[in-house]
Structure formats: structure tokens, C-alpha cells
């Protein structure tokens, strides 16, 4: 990519898309285009096609999606499947029709089987049943991967896909009904500290294992892959280590300096027992995550607007 290449970042207001925009601007790219969801409905095929016909982007980072945590995924199952299928189908097809030079599609680690061998390698895809609570979202993301593969096979389109692990960072969602575990914990511990509560409730048993990647690290990985990778095989992007939800909660508690106790509610869902990505492929290509979990939590806690909590 040249510094004046036209680059479309789909989903630029989301956590991932905004991180990609920050990364590109920091590197000196000057011709970045984007539209908010109110300006461009990516579930509308004609609107997407008209946008691509008018803008003619050279490169596309496909970071737009309808996302949420366990509750949102399990409550709005049809919405998560339909919206994500429409969004990715419309954008990927428009990239082909309007001859985009290269497109990067971002998936999710939930595409892998619930009981996949750990750490999870890219070839684990479609080898077993998915976690039920986020199955619709996972199926949509798998369809996006397969669109990239088949457009490459049939049309020679340079479409690649990357699968990030659990993410956190600036522009995360802190709504307790729809957020993922880490932002939810940050908000819970902050509120408990401010209100001098004796304990914080943590969903689940605290024993399941999760891996977390700071979103600016993912943005750097996306840029790296755009420059250095061109193959149909999806690429995992992770931090390389996982920890229990109990250890995560204790880390957040330490950063926020909350003095109370942890209370685990085992009646709430745990989700997948373990989900550690193998990032061996991208590490061998020359990229590795830099920001530690504790460092990342400190950064987001210092930056996030807590006024409406």
C-alpha cells in the first residue's frame, strides 16, 4: 500500500475499526474513507454497491460486524446471524465486483469448535460442534472466511482473513447487558470502588480460560498481514497466553485498586472451557503482540469515560 492508496475501513467506529484507522493515520496514510452505519447500511446490497462504485477503494479492512457478549449472542440469535451474513456478503462481493486490490476480513475465535484441541490451530476449523451460545455469530463468520476462500479460488481475488482472539481496548462496549467479560469487569470494579461495595459479582465459576489481545496490537497485525500475507488459509492473531477468569478478575481488581471480595455466580454461563489461539503462523511470518494484559488494562482504564457508569 502506498501512503496515498485509497483505503476503506468498514466499521471504523467500532473498537477494531477505530484501532485500524489510528494505526493507518500514525503511519502516514492520508486517503482513508469510511461511513457510519447511519450513513451506509452494510446490510443493504444496493447501498454497498453504490458506495464502492463511487469511492473505488484500493484496499479494504473488513472490521464491520454486529457484536456482543454471551447474553447478546444468545438472546439475539437470528439478528446476529442475519445481520453478519448480509454485512460480509455485501462488502466481500462489492470488493470483487469493483476490483479491490486486497481485502482483509476479520473473524473471531468463536469460529472454532467448543472442544477444539488447545492451543487452537487454524486447521481446527469445522472439526467439531460450536459453542451453542454464540453459534449464530460463529456460523456467520465461518461463512465470511469461506467467501474469501472461494472468491480467491474462483475469481483470483486477493482476499485474506484473520481470526483475532478476545479483544479489549479503546472504544470497547461497557454496557453490562451486551459487553464482553473484560470491559464488564472493569466497569463493575470501578463502580464497586466508587460506591464502596464489599464485593463484586463475577459471572460463572471463574475456572474457564481466556486469552486477551489489546486492540492496537491487532491493528498492527492487520497492517502486517495486508503487507506480507496472501493465501486462502485464515491466520490466527493472539497474545500467546491465557489465564482463568478468576485471574483476570484479580488483575482488574488490582489495577482499579478495589479492596473488596470476589463473588462467583456459578449459575451464570461459563461459555467455552478454554479458548487459546495458536499464533504460531503469524509469529513465524514476523509479527508478535507487544502489549501485556496488565499494561493494556491500565491504558483502557485511564482513558475510558466513566461518567455514565
Backbone bond lengths (Angstrom), bond angles and torsions (degrees), N, CA, C in turn:
res aa  C-N    CA-C-N  psi(-1)  N-CA   C-N-CA  omega(-1)  CA-C   N-CA-C  phi
1 X - - - 1.460 - - 1.518 110.20 -
2 X 1.327 115.52 129.90 1.459 120.73 172.32 1.525 108.85 -83.09
3 X 1.324 116.50 158.21 1.464 120.04 -176.92 1.532 112.50 -63.51
4 X 1.342 117.35 -21.78 1.463 119.71 177.97 1.523 113.13 -102.79
5 X 1.342 117.59 6.88 1.466 120.28 176.19 1.529 109.35 -60.82
6 X 1.326 116.50 141.94 1.466 119.23 178.94 1.529 108.97 -80.55
7 X 1.321 116.29 122.35 1.462 122.53 -175.42 1.518 109.44 -122.24
8 X 1.326 116.15 124.04 1.465 121.34 175.98 1.521 109.07 -100.22
9 X 1.327 116.18 123.87 1.463 121.72 174.89 1.522 107.37 -107.48
10 X 1.325 116.41 105.36 1.462 121.16 178.17 1.525 108.50 -79.99
11 X 1.333 116.48 129.29 1.449 120.05 -177.49 1.517 112.57 84.80
12 X 1.337 117.01 36.68 1.469 121.03 -172.07 1.526 113.40 -68.80
13 X 1.321 117.86 -15.89 1.463 120.09 179.84 1.528 112.46 -90.91
14 X 1.304 116.36 -11.97 1.456 120.24 179.38 1.524 111.12 -78.08
15 X 1.312 115.49 174.98 1.463 119.64 -177.70 1.529 111.26 -61.34
16 X 1.325 117.21 -46.60 1.467 120.72 -177.30 1.525 111.17 -72.82
17 X 1.322 116.59 -49.06 1.461 120.03 -178.46 1.516 112.93 -59.74
18 X 1.333 117.05 -41.90 1.467 119.77 179.88 1.520 111.18 -67.05
19 X 1.332 116.83 -33.84 1.469 120.09 176.84 1.525 110.77 -66.92
20 X 1.329 117.13 -38.72 1.470 121.00 177.83 1.529 110.11 -65.42
21 X 1.330 116.65 -42.31 1.471 119.98 177.76 1.526 110.45 -61.66
22 X 1.337 117.01 -44.24 1.475 120.11 177.95 1.517 111.25 -58.67
23 X 1.328 115.78 -44.83 1.461 120.86 -178.73 1.525 111.09 -62.27
24 X 1.334 116.63 -45.69 1.469 120.70 -179.05 1.522 111.13 -63.40
25 X 1.334 116.63 -43.96 1.468 119.93 -179.95 1.522 111.19 -65.03
26 X 1.316 116.66 -38.70 1.468 120.44 178.50 1.526 111.75 -64.25
27 X 1.328 115.63 -27.57 1.464 120.63 -179.89 1.526 112.16 -87.51
28 X 1.310 117.75 -4.43 1.456 120.60 176.00 1.518 115.77 99.40
29 X 1.327 118.66 8.49 1.473 120.57 177.70 1.519 109.01 -73.68
30 X 1.319 115.49 133.21 1.469 120.88 -169.75 1.522 114.15 -116.02
31 X 1.325 117.56 -9.58 1.466 120.50 -173.04 1.530 110.30 -118.53
32 X 1.330 114.80 63.02 1.465 120.88 -177.56 1.529 108.64 -102.41
33 X 1.336 116.46 128.48 1.471 120.27 179.64 1.522 109.17 -115.43
34 X 1.319 115.37 148.01 1.469 120.68 176.36 1.519 108.45 -162.24
35 X 1.312 114.69 160.42 1.465 122.24 177.34 1.523 107.47 -138.23
36 X 1.324 116.11 141.18 1.460 119.34 175.23 1.525 109.44 -74.51
37 X 1.321 116.51 166.22 1.471 120.21 -178.88 1.527 111.28 -64.17
38 X 1.337 117.52 -27.99 1.465 119.87 177.79 1.535 111.09 -73.75
39 X 1.327 116.71 -24.33 1.462 121.43 179.22 1.527 112.20 -89.56
40 X 1.318 117.12 -30.40 1.460 121.69 -177.84 1.528 109.41 -143.90
41 X 1.326 116.05 112.26 1.462 121.83 178.41 1.521 108.65 -85.68
42 X 1.333 116.23 105.48 1.467 120.11 -175.57 1.522 112.71 -70.88
43 X 1.331 118.65 -10.51 1.473 119.81 174.69 1.529 111.12 -83.02
44 X 1.331 116.13 -6.52 1.470 121.56 -179.29 1.531 109.02 -99.14
45 X 1.320 116.52 111.03 1.463 120.62 -173.87 1.523 112.64 -61.87
46 X 1.319 117.27 -44.13 1.474 119.64 -178.61 1.533 111.27 -64.92
47 X 1.324 116.24 -40.89 1.463 119.56 179.46 1.524 110.89 -62.44
48 X 1.323 116.84 -41.08 1.467 121.29 179.46 1.524 109.81 -66.21
49 X 1.324 116.64 -44.41 1.471 120.21 -179.28 1.528 110.99 -63.61
50 X 1.324 116.54 -41.38 1.462 120.32 178.68 1.531 110.84 -62.79
51 X 1.334 116.38 -40.73 1.464 120.95 179.04 1.525 110.63 -61.98
52 X 1.325 117.54 -46.89 1.469 120.84 -179.59 1.528 111.07 -66.19
53 X 1.324 117.10 -37.35 1.467 120.65 178.94 1.531 110.49 -64.03
54 X 1.326 116.66 -37.38 1.464 120.67 -178.08 1.526 112.07 -78.48
55 X 1.332 117.40 -41.89 1.467 121.27 -173.29 1.530 114.22 -88.88
56 X 1.344 116.46 -33.95 1.466 122.41 -178.93 1.539 112.90 48.96
57 X 1.327 117.65 60.76 1.474 119.39 179.95 1.530 111.58 -67.64
58 X 1.325 115.62 148.76 1.462 121.30 176.33 1.532 111.40 -83.69
59 X 1.337 116.02 -38.15 1.463 122.29 -176.60 1.523 109.44 -133.44
60 X 1.319 116.22 144.99 1.468 120.77 -178.09 1.522 110.07 -132.06
61 X 1.329 115.20 128.74 1.467 122.24 169.19 1.526 106.51 -102.96
62 X 1.323 116.92 113.81 1.463 121.82 -174.89 1.530 109.83 -94.28
63 X 1.342 115.45 87.25 1.465 121.20 -177.24 1.526 111.98 -111.02
64 X 1.324 117.22 7.62 1.464 120.44 -179.08 1.519 110.34 -83.66
65 X 1.329 115.93 135.61 1.461 121.09 177.41 1.517 109.15 -168.28
66 X 1.311 115.46 159.66 1.469 120.42 169.02 1.520 105.99 -91.25
67 X 1.342 116.87 118.75 1.460 120.30 -172.60 1.525 111.21 -127.89
68 X 1.335 115.45 162.52 1.457 121.57 176.95 1.516 110.87 -178.51
69 X 1.310 116.69 177.97 1.455 122.40 179.06 1.517 112.04 -88.51
70 X 1.334 116.23 -163.86 1.468 121.60 -176.28 1.525 111.45 -56.89
71 X 1.333 117.04 -47.16 1.469 120.44 -176.20 1.530 110.67 -63.69
72 X 1.325 116.64 -48.85 1.470 120.50 -178.58 1.527 110.80 -62.85
73 X 1.320 116.93 -44.97 1.467 121.12 -179.67 1.523 111.77 -59.84
74 X 1.317 116.20 -40.32 1.462 120.77 -174.74 1.522 112.27 -83.88
75 X 1.328 117.71 -21.27 1.463 121.77 -178.60 1.523 111.67 -87.13
76 X 1.329 116.38 -43.02 1.468 121.17 -175.32 1.529 110.45 -106.64
77 X 1.320 115.48 54.27 1.468 120.75 -170.64 1.535 112.44 -62.34
78 X 1.319 117.47 -46.56 1.467 120.53 -179.23 1.523 110.78 -66.97
79 X 1.334 115.76 -41.03 1.464 120.67 -179.53 1.527 111.35 -62.62
80 X 1.338 116.50 -43.66 1.466 119.98 -179.24 1.524 110.91 -65.19
81 X 1.317 117.60 -38.41 1.463 120.51 179.65 1.520 110.82 -70.62
82 X 1.321 116.67 -51.99 1.467 120.39 -176.35 1.526 112.14 -62.76
83 X 1.329 116.45 -53.86 1.466 119.48 -175.60 1.521 112.06 -58.78
84 X 1.324 116.88 -44.19 1.465 119.34 -178.36 1.523 112.50 -70.06
85 X 1.325 117.42 -36.16 1.467 119.55 174.77 1.530 110.90 -61.85
86 X 1.321 116.46 -44.41 1.465 120.26 -178.49 1.528 111.29 -66.51
87 X 1.337 116.19 -46.39 1.469 120.59 -177.70 1.527 110.71 -57.59
88 X 1.325 116.29 -53.62 1.473 119.14 -175.07 1.526 111.62 -70.42
89 X 1.317 117.85 -37.49 1.472 119.86 179.84 1.521 110.76 -63.09
90 X 1.308 116.28 -44.98 1.465 120.14 -178.43 1.524 111.97 -65.46
91 X 1.327 116.97 -45.00 1.466 120.03 -177.50 1.529 111.08 -69.94
92 X 1.322 117.51 -45.71 1.471 120.55 -178.69 1.529 110.54 -63.08
93 X 1.333 116.77 -43.51 1.471 118.83 179.82 1.523 110.70 -65.61
94 X 1.320 117.51 -39.68 1.465 120.20 178.24 1.525 111.20 -64.22
95 X 1.328 116.98 -35.79 1.472 119.88 175.95 1.525 110.78 -60.25
96 X 1.330 116.44 -38.96 1.469 120.69 177.85 1.528 110.99 -69.38
97 X 1.324 116.60 -51.52 1.464 121.61 -175.44 1.534 111.06 -59.82
98 X 1.318 116.89 -40.23 1.466 120.83 -174.36 1.538 112.09 -99.68
99 X 1.316 115.97 17.48 1.466 124.07 168.44 1.529 113.73 55.88
100 X 1.332 115.25 47.25 1.464 120.29 172.52 1.527 108.44 -62.13
101 X 1.327 117.08 137.94 1.468 120.51 -176.67 1.528 112.19 -66.97
102 X 1.340 115.75 -40.68 1.461 119.39 -178.89 1.523 109.22 -157.26
103 X 1.342 115.60 141.86 1.454 121.05 179.82 1.520 109.12 -133.89
104 X 1.329 115.52 135.70 1.467 122.07 175.73 1.516 108.69 -111.05
105 X 1.322 116.50 120.63 1.465 122.97 177.73 1.521 109.18 -100.71
106 X 1.329 115.55 131.63 1.462 120.38 179.57 1.516 111.19 -103.77
107 X 1.320 114.79 124.11 1.453 120.64 178.97 1.509 111.44 -102.63
108 X 1.323 116.09 -139.05 1.462 121.75 -176.99 1.518 108.70 -158.63
109 X 1.322 115.48 151.19 1.469 119.05 -179.83 1.529 112.18 -67.05
110 X 1.344 117.78 -14.32 1.470 119.58 179.87 1.525 112.38 -71.64
111 X 1.327 117.89 -4.50 1.466 120.23 177.08 1.521 111.80 -68.05
112 X 1.326 117.24 -19.35 1.460 120.69 -174.47 1.537 111.44 -86.10
113 X 1.336 117.09 154.37 1.468 120.19 -179.16 1.524 112.70 -55.98
114 X 1.332 115.28 147.70 1.461 121.71 -178.37 1.522 111.75 -55.13
115 X 1.318 116.41 -38.83 1.468 120.92 -176.18 1.527 111.55 -111.32
116 X 1.315 116.41 33.98 1.468 120.49 179.64 1.525 110.23 -61.68
117 X 1.319 115.53 146.73 1.463 120.71 176.62 1.523 109.73 -60.37
118 X 1.326 115.98 137.68 1.468 122.03 -176.78 1.527 111.63 -102.06
119 X 1.340 118.49 144.07 1.463 126.16 -10.64 1.521 111.27 -67.11
120 X 1.320 116.55 156.65 1.459 121.32 -172.03 1.525 110.78 -82.60
121 X 1.320 116.13 119.65 1.465 121.72 176.40 1.530 109.92 -92.44
122 X 1.305 116.26 159.63 1.460 121.90 -176.75 1.524 112.72 -59.09
123 X 1.334 118.07 -30.94 1.469 119.63 -177.83 1.528 112.91 -79.39
124 X 1.350 117.64 4.89 1.470 120.81 173.99 1.522 112.08 -77.37
125 X 1.314 117.00 -12.35 1.466 121.35 -178.01 1.527 111.04 -55.77
126 X 1.327 116.06 132.35 1.473 124.37 176.27 1.530 113.53 63.57
127 X 1.321 117.35 29.48 1.470 120.48 178.13 1.530 112.61 -104.69
128 X 1.328 118.35 3.06 1.457 120.09 179.84 1.517 111.56 -175.57
129 X 1.362 117.25 174.37 1.465 121.60 -178.58 1.528 112.42 -64.26
130 X 1.324 115.25 149.76 1.456 122.39 178.81 1.530 110.48 -87.42
131 X 1.332 116.29 163.96 1.464 121.16 171.49 1.538 108.22 -66.27
132 X 1.335 117.61 126.56 1.468 121.37 -172.13 1.514 113.05 -61.01
133 X 1.321 117.93 -40.72 1.465 120.10 -172.25 1.522 113.59 -62.05
134 X 1.336 118.18 -30.98 1.471 118.87 178.59 1.529 112.39 -120.29
135 X 1.323 116.27 24.86 1.467 120.75 -178.58 1.537 113.03 -58.33
136 X 1.344 120.68 -45.17 1.472 119.36 -179.78 1.530 112.92 -58.85
137 X 1.327 116.61 -45.01 1.467 120.45 178.48 1.521 110.43 -62.09
138 X 1.342 115.84 -43.85 1.465 120.53 -179.79 1.524 111.33 -61.89
139 X 1.320 117.39 -42.83 1.466 121.24 -179.59 1.529 110.50 -63.37
140 X 1.327 116.38 -39.68 1.469 119.42 177.12 1.524 110.36 -61.89
141 X 1.327 116.90 -44.09 1.465 120.31 -179.15 1.537 111.40 -67.09
142 X 1.315 116.91 -37.24 1.471 119.98 176.13 1.534 109.52 -62.12
143 X 1.326 116.17 -41.28 1.472 120.07 177.61 1.527 110.32 -60.50
144 X 1.336 117.50 -38.70 1.463 120.62 178.00 1.519 112.33 -63.63
145 X 1.327 115.77 -41.33 1.472 120.42 176.61 1.515 110.05 -60.34
146 X 1.322 115.67 -45.83 1.466 120.31 -177.72 1.533 111.67 -68.45
147 X 1.318 116.95 -31.30 1.471 118.92 173.37 1.526 110.01 -62.59
148 X 1.321 116.79 -44.88 1.471 119.83 178.37 1.525 111.08 -60.34
149 X 1.327 116.12 -44.72 1.467 120.58 -179.16 1.523 111.23 -63.25
150 X 1.346 116.69 -47.25 1.466 119.61 -174.02 1.523 112.62 -73.84
151 X 1.335 117.68 -32.64 1.471 119.45 175.22 1.530 109.81 -68.21
152 X 1.313 116.82 -32.69 1.471 120.34 173.96 1.530 109.68 -66.97
153 X 1.344 116.50 -45.70 1.465 121.20 -178.74 1.523 112.08 -62.87
154 X 1.340 116.35 -49.35 1.463 120.43 -172.47 1.521 113.55 -83.80
155 X 1.337 116.87 -39.31 1.460 120.07 -172.28 1.525 114.15 -112.16
156 X 1.324 117.32 -8.39 1.454 119.98 -177.57 1.518 113.53 75.97
157 X 1.332 117.02 18.57 1.467 120.99 -179.61 1.527 110.33 -68.41
158 X 1.326 116.40 136.31 1.463 120.53 179.54 1.527 108.75 -86.41
159 X 1.336 115.05 73.10 1.457 122.52 179.60 1.527 108.38 -108.88
160 X 1.327 116.70 127.73 1.457 121.43 179.76 1.530 108.88 -123.20
161 X 1.329 116.52 161.96 1.464 119.70 179.92 1.519 110.22 -135.15
162 X 1.326 114.50 144.27 1.466 121.49 178.90 1.518 108.96 -127.77
163 X 1.335 115.77 140.68 1.456 121.43 -178.71 1.520 110.49 -114.33
164 X 1.335 118.07 99.45 1.463 120.01 178.82 1.521 112.09 -77.41
165 X 1.312 116.16 153.19 1.454 122.05 172.30 1.528 108.61 -78.31
166 X 1.334 118.68 -168.88 1.464 121.98 178.15 1.526 109.85 -59.95
167 X 1.332 116.01 131.55 1.461 121.46 -174.11 1.519 112.15 -112.71
168 X 1.320 115.24 157.08 1.466 121.90 172.43 1.516 107.45 -154.48
169 X 1.338 116.02 161.68 1.453 119.24 179.50 1.508 112.14 148.66
170 X 1.340 118.06 -168.04 1.460 122.14 179.03 1.533 111.46 -55.66
171 X 1.340 115.69 144.07 1.479 122.98 179.68 1.513 113.33 68.66
172 X 1.328 117.04 22.90 1.451 121.04 173.23 1.531 109.36 -71.51
173 X 1.325 116.03 168.32 1.461 122.34 179.89 1.525 109.11 -99.68
174 X 1.340 116.95 120.20 1.463 121.28 -177.09 1.532 112.53 -107.51
175 X 1.327 117.18 11.99 1.464 121.47 176.00 1.529 108.11 -70.98
176 X 1.326 117.36 120.19 1.461 120.46 -173.20 1.530 113.00 -64.58
177 X 1.339 118.03 -19.71 1.468 120.31 179.33 1.522 111.89 -81.54
178 X 1.326 117.04 -25.35 1.467 120.09 -172.48 1.525 114.78 -126.23
179 X 1.329 117.99 -0.33 1.457 119.83 -173.28 1.527 112.34 -84.84
180 X 1.331 115.01 165.43 1.454 121.48 172.01 1.530 109.45 -82.92
181 X 1.323 115.20 174.56 1.469 119.69 -169.01 1.530 113.64 -62.91
182 X 1.335 118.65 -43.42 1.464 119.68 -174.17 1.530 112.97 -67.27
183 X 1.343 119.65 -51.07 1.471 117.71 176.72 1.524 112.62 -62.01
184 X 1.338 117.09 -33.50 1.466 119.87 177.66 1.521 110.36 -62.51
185 X 1.331 117.01 -42.80 1.464 120.65 179.29 1.530 111.46 -66.07
186 X 1.321 116.85 -41.07 1.472 120.11 178.66 1.525 109.68 -58.73
187 X 1.310 116.60 -46.37 1.466 119.76 179.71 1.530 111.26 -65.49
188 X 1.326 117.34 -45.30 1.469 120.65 -178.36 1.525 111.73 -60.35
189 X 1.324 116.77 -45.10 1.464 119.94 -178.32 1.527 111.39 -69.15
190 X 1.320 116.91 -36.78 1.463 119.56 178.10 1.524 110.69 -63.44
191 X 1.331 116.05 -48.80 1.466 120.61 -179.47 1.529 110.59 -61.81
192 X 1.336 116.15 -42.33 1.468 120.12 179.63 1.521 111.26 -62.22
193 X 1.330 116.45 -38.35 1.463 120.33 178.77 1.526 110.94 -67.36
194 X 1.330 116.59 -47.02 1.462 121.23 -178.64 1.527 110.98 -62.66
195 X 1.350 116.15 -39.85 1.464 120.88 -176.80 1.528 112.35 -91.43
196 X 1.328 116.66 4.58 1.466 122.19 177.91 1.526 112.05 54.68
197 X 1.330 115.74 46.52 1.461 120.76 179.14 1.532 109.81 -80.17
198 X 1.337 117.71 152.11 1.468 120.51 -177.66 1.524 113.91 -78.96
199 X 1.356 117.28 -20.51 1.467 119.51 -176.43 1.516 111.14 -153.51
200 X 1.326 114.84 163.25 1.465 122.45 174.32 1.522 108.20 -124.07
201 X 1.318 115.43 130.09 1.471 120.11 178.06 1.528 110.03 -84.22
202 X 1.320 115.43 131.21 1.459 122.54 177.93 1.523 107.76 -117.19
203 X 1.324 116.14 129.97 1.462 120.09 -178.66 1.532 111.09 -67.16
204 X 1.339 115.31 142.98 1.454 121.61 173.45 1.517 112.92 85.13
205 X 1.323 114.22 -169.95 1.465 121.13 -175.76 1.523 113.02 -84.68
206 X 1.325 115.94 -18.70 1.465 119.88 -177.02 1.514 113.90 84.76
207 X 1.339 116.19 0.25 1.473 119.48 -174.61 1.524 113.43 -97.01
208 X 1.347 117.80 -17.92 1.460 118.78 -178.51 1.526 109.82 -69.47
209 X 1.319 115.22 153.98 1.465 121.78 -174.15 1.522 111.28 -107.31
210 X 1.321 115.43 137.28 1.460 120.57 178.52 1.533 110.76 -138.44
211 X 1.312 113.88 153.44 1.465 122.75 177.22 1.520 107.66 -113.84
212 X 1.339 117.28 142.54 1.460 120.73 -177.73 1.524 110.83 -131.89
213 X 1.335 114.40 138.33 1.466 121.44 -178.95 1.518 109.17 -126.00
214 X 1.331 116.37 129.98 1.468 120.89 176.43 1.525 108.58 -67.34
215 X 1.332 116.58 134.76 1.455 120.63 -168.99 1.528 112.92 -64.22
216 X 1.343 118.70 -28.34 1.460 119.40 177.04 1.530 111.66 -68.03
217 X 1.330 116.59 -29.68 1.462 119.86 172.32 1.530 110.05 -64.83
218 X 1.328 117.04 -42.10 1.466 120.00 177.65 1.521 110.73 -61.52
219 X 1.329 117.21 -42.40 1.468 120.33 179.71 1.529 110.93 -58.73
220 X 1.335 116.11 -40.87 1.462 119.80 177.75 1.529 110.63 -65.11
221 X 1.333 116.19 -37.77 1.471 120.24 178.08 1.527 110.64 -65.02
222 X 1.330 117.07 -40.58 1.470 120.74 179.37 1.524 111.00 -62.33
223 X 1.320 116.08 -44.20 1.455 120.17 178.17 1.532 110.22 -63.38
224 X 1.328 115.69 -42.12 1.467 121.14 178.76 1.530 110.85 -59.45
225 X 1.334 116.81 -44.86 1.465 120.48 -178.91 1.522 111.61 -67.89
226 X 1.309 116.72 -38.15 1.467 119.55 177.45 1.520 110.99 -59.43
227 X 1.313 116.64 -35.78 1.467 120.90 -178.08 1.529 112.52 -83.25
228 X 1.329 117.03 -33.14 1.463 119.59 -164.63 1.533 116.48 -121.24
229 X 1.322 118.03 -0.79 1.470 118.30 -173.55 1.519 110.73 -131.94
230 X 1.325 116.05 136.74 1.457 121.09 176.94 1.527 108.99 -152.52
231 X 1.332 115.68 90.16 1.457 120.51 -178.21 1.521 108.73 -157.59
232 X 1.330 117.56 159.62 1.457 120.57 -179.19 1.528 112.29 -76.13
233 X 1.315 118.87 -23.08 1.456 122.15 -179.48 1.524 110.83 -68.02
234 X 1.333 116.81 127.66 1.458 120.16 176.90 1.530 110.09 -65.24
235 X 1.338 116.12 158.32 1.473 121.20 -177.36 1.530 109.44 -125.14
236 X 1.327 116.13 124.20 1.461 120.60 175.21 1.530 110.73 -72.34
237 X 1.329 115.67 145.00 1.463 120.97 174.94 1.531 107.66 -131.18
238 X 1.331 116.12 107.96 1.456 120.32 -178.70 1.511 112.54 -138.69
239 X 1.327 114.53 177.71 1.458 120.29 179.40 1.525 111.11 -84.29
240 X 1.335 116.49 -32.55 1.456 120.34 176.78 1.512 114.87 108.25
241 X 1.355 117.36 -8.94 1.471 122.07 178.49 1.515 108.75 -137.90
242 X 1.343 115.86 149.57 1.454 119.43 174.06 1.522 110.16 -123.22
243 X 1.326 115.90 174.11 1.459 121.64 178.21 1.513 108.42 -154.21
244 X 1.335 117.54 162.37 1.456 120.08 178.92 1.524 110.13 -73.19
245 X 1.315 115.51 160.19 1.458 120.00 176.22 1.532 109.82 -63.44
246 X 1.314 117.44 -33.16 1.469 120.23 174.81 1.532 110.42 -61.17
247 X 1.330 117.06 -46.02 1.466 120.33 178.75 1.526 110.93 -64.49
248 X 1.325 116.26 -36.72 1.461 120.45 176.88 1.527 110.21 -62.63
249 X 1.331 115.93 -48.13 1.460 120.82 -179.90 1.530 110.94 -60.44
250 X 1.312 116.37 -40.41 1.465 119.86 179.31 1.523 111.60 -66.68
251 X 1.341 117.38 -34.67 1.462 121.24 177.28 1.529 110.66 -66.91
252 X 1.338 116.19 -45.25 1.471 120.21 178.10 1.529 109.84 -62.58
253 X 1.318 116.15 -43.71 1.476 121.66 178.06 1.530 110.89 -55.87
254 X 1.334 116.24 -43.24 1.463 121.27 -179.47 1.527 111.64 -66.53
255 X 1.338 116.50 -44.96 1.469 120.29 -178.99 1.528 110.85 -62.71
256 X 1.331 116.44 -41.70 1.465 120.85 -176.42 1.529 111.55 -82.83
257 X 1.329 115.94 -12.82 1.471 122.16 178.60 1.528 111.38 63.79
258 X 1.330 114.95 49.03 1.463 121.98 175.04 1.517 108.60 -91.18
259 X 1.326 117.14 132.03 1.462 121.18 -173.37 1.523 114.19 -96.79
260 X 1.321 118.55 -4.26 1.462 121.10 -176.21 1.523 113.81 -81.13
261 X 1.335 114.21 -162.94 1.462 121.75 -175.88 1.531 111.69 -104.93
262 X 1.323 114.78 163.63 1.461 121.71 172.65 1.520 108.84 -98.91
263 X 1.329 116.36 138.05 1.465 121.26 176.23 1.524 108.03 -127.30
264 X 1.331 116.77 115.33 1.462 120.95 -177.96 1.526 110.31 -93.37
265 X 1.343 115.53 129.16 1.464 121.77 179.63 1.521 109.03 -101.25
266 X 1.329 115.79 95.98 1.469 121.09 -175.50 1.527 112.92 -70.92
267 X 1.343 117.09 -9.00 1.469 119.40 177.40 1.527 111.23 -77.18
268 X 1.325 116.62 -16.51 1.467 121.44 178.59 1.532 109.60 -86.36
269 X 1.348 117.45 153.06 1.476 120.34 -174.62 1.519 113.42 -68.68
270 X 1.323 115.26 142.03 1.458 121.76 175.43 1.525 111.98 -87.98
271 X 1.329 115.83 -31.84 1.462 119.77 -171.99 1.523 110.17 81.04
272 X 1.314 116.23 -158.86 1.464 122.96 -178.63 1.536 110.58 -57.65
273 X 1.347 118.17 134.77 1.470 120.80 -177.61 1.527 113.97 -57.94
274 X 1.331 116.32 -40.64 1.455 120.21 179.29 1.519 108.81 -151.52
275 X 1.327 116.38 145.66 1.465 119.58 -179.31 1.520 109.20 -149.44
276 X 1.321 115.60 77.84 1.463 121.96 177.40 1.524 108.66 -106.09
277 X 1.318 116.27 123.82 1.458 120.73 -179.45 1.523 110.69 -83.55
278 X 1.310 115.65 142.39 1.455 119.47 167.33 1.521 107.69 -86.18
279 X 1.324 116.60 115.93 1.467 120.90 178.08 1.521 111.16 -101.55
280 X 1.318 115.31 23.70 1.459 121.06 -176.45 1.522 112.03 -58.92
281 X 1.339 116.60 -41.04 1.467 119.17 -176.64 1.530 111.18 -63.05
282 X 1.326 117.48 -50.70 1.474 119.39 -178.00 1.523 111.13 -70.94
283 X 1.342 117.82 -30.73 1.467 120.16 175.41 1.523 110.55 -63.42
284 X 1.331 116.33 -41.38 1.471 120.56 179.48 1.530 111.51 -67.86
285 X 1.347 116.37 -28.09 1.467 119.85 176.59 1.526 111.48 -72.75
286 X 1.360 116.50 -21.03 1.461 119.10 176.09 1.512 116.03 123.07
287 X 1.355 117.53 8.85 1.464 119.77 178.94 1.518 110.51 -114.91
288 X 1.333 116.65 141.84 1.466 121.89 175.92 1.521 109.00 -147.47
289 X 1.341 116.69 144.24 1.466 121.88 178.95 1.524 110.58 -64.30
290 X 1.332 116.09 148.57 1.467 121.04 -175.85 1.529 114.03 -117.32
291 X 1.333 117.93 -29.29 1.464 120.85 -170.39 1.528 110.31 -94.29
292 X 1.337 116.35 119.35 1.471 120.84 -179.06 1.521 110.27 -70.49
293 X 1.331 116.57 160.66 1.461 120.98 -178.29 1.530 111.70 -60.82
294 X 1.314 116.91 -48.20 1.466 119.89 -178.23 1.525 110.97 -62.72
295 X 1.321 116.37 -42.79 1.466 121.08 177.49 1.520 110.57 -60.91
296 X 1.332 116.08 -43.47 1.464 120.71 -179.36 1.514 112.65 -65.16
297 X 1.350 117.12 -41.47 1.467 120.72 178.88 1.527 110.21 -63.95
298 X 1.334 116.70 -40.23 1.465 120.33 177.12 1.526 110.48 -60.33
299 X 1.337 117.09 -42.48 1.466 121.66 -178.52 1.533 110.87 -63.11
300 X 1.337 116.51 -48.95 1.467 118.21 -175.92 1.518 111.43 -70.74
301 X 1.324 117.53 -35.31 1.467 119.65 -179.99 1.530 110.73 -66.63
302 X 1.317 116.42 -35.91 1.463 120.33 178.90 1.526 111.46 -70.44
303 X 1.328 117.02 -32.06 1.464 121.17 -172.76 1.528 114.58 -91.73
304 X 1.335 117.78 -29.35 1.463 120.31 -169.50 1.536 111.36 -69.33
305 X 1.321 115.18 144.11 1.457 121.81 175.88 1.525 109.25 -79.12
306 X 1.308 116.33 112.93 1.477 121.64 -175.98 1.531 112.33 -100.46
307 X 1.329 116.93 7.41 1.460 120.54 -170.99 1.521 113.89 -64.76
308 X 1.347 117.72 -28.84 1.472 119.25 -177.53 1.533 112.46 -102.24
309 X 1.325 117.02 16.33 1.466 120.35 177.99 1.524 111.23 -84.40
